[in-house]
Amino acid sequence: MMAKLVNFFGDKKYTRTRWRLLVVILVGIVIADFMVARPHGYNFWDAIPGWGALLGFIGCGLIVLVSKFIGKKIGLSKKEDYYD
């Protein structure tokens, strides 16, 4: 079971399936957000359905992009055989 999971996330042939799974999960989160009753928000964007999911997705994407920038452009990351 664990080997199948590792192969699913590590093998390039499952790329399209992983993207489809990501889209299904995101759409499910947005649909679930329509079903939750919440009190009036402090800001106007708190009333937008799916705002939390969108904000989280953008935030995670920014973390990835900033970390790649820091690693590549600033020189924080090293080559794989650095310690050999």
C-alpha positions, 0 to 999 in steps of 0.5 A: 500500500505504501509503495503504491502511494509513493509511486503515485506521488513520485512517478511522472506518469500520474501527473495528470491524475494528481492535477485532476485530484487537486482540482476535485479537492479544491472544487469540493472545498468551495462547494462545502463552503456554500453549505456552511452558515456563518455570521456576518464577516468583518470584511466584505471578502469574508462573505465570498464563498470559497474565499478561504480556500482561494486565499490558502491556495494563493498563500501556499503558491507564494510560499513555494515561489518565494522559497524557490527564489531564495534557493536558486537566485540567492544561492541558498540551495546547493547541488545534490552532490555538495557533500561528496 
